[in-house]
Amino acid sequence: MLTCLFEGVPQPTVEWLLNDKPVQDDHHIHTDQAVSEDEPDRYRSVLTLPKEGVVKGVARYECLCRNQFGPSRSIITLTEQRKLRRWFT
């Protein structure tokens, strides 16, 4: 699960990108957005990913927020970790 916290007036739109391409909701990936209960100008967007198999090699996720005053972005890079095989006993 990746979480992006942002604020803005007027409320920004949010788009999640994977390797510079828009992420689409499907039965494996889900996005959700909520307003902060304490501060009405603060927002949270969550990208929920499957536990395994989502990263092949390196994946660059970006949370892109925009309103009439311009864009803001947060970037996270995930790297696939592979299990090593035992070749010797």
N, C-alpha and C positions, 0 to 999 in steps of 0.2 A: 504494500500500500504506500503510495506517494501522496504527500499532503502539501498543498501550496496555500500559504496565508497571504492575503493582500488586502489593501484598502483603497478607497477612492470615491470621489464624488464628481460626477454621477457614477453609479455602480458600473465597474468595468465588466466587459464580457471576458470569458475565459476560454481558452482553447489549449488542449494538450496535444503536443506533437511528439512523434517518435521518429528520430532520424530525419527531422525536418518535414515529415508528412503528418497530416491530422490523424489523431487516434479516434477510431470509431467505436462506440459502445457495441458490444455483442454479448454472447453468452459466456465469454471468457474475461472480457475487460469491461469495467463499469466506471463511470464518472458520476460524481455527486457534488453539489454545491450548496452551501448554507451560509446564512448571515449570522454573525456573532450575536449572542444574546446580550452581552454586556455593552458592546459598542456597535451601533447600527451601521457605521461606515466600514466595518471590517468584515471580511468574507473568508471562507475556506472552501477550497476545491480539493476533492480526494479522487485519485485514480487508483482503482483496485485492480490488481493484476493476479493472474493465477500463481500459485505457489511455485510451480516448476515449469520449465520449458519456455518461458517468455523471452529470455535473453539467449541469443545465439551469437557468440562472439562479444561484441560491444554494442550496447544500446544507449542512445542519447535521448533522454526524455526532457521535454521543455514545457513549462507552464507559462503560457503567454496571456497576459492580461492587457486589455486595451479599453480606453474610453476616449472622449474627444480631445483630451490633453496629451495623448500619446500612449505608447506601449511600455510595458515592464515585463521582464521575464526572469524565471529561475530555471536553472539547468542542472540536471543530475545525470551522471554517466554510470551505467551499470555494466559490469564485466562478468561474463559467464565463468563460473568456477567448475572445473572438471575434476572428477575423482581420478586419482592415479591408480593404475593397475599394478599389482605386485607381479613382477616378472621373475623374481627369485624366491625360492622357498627355503 
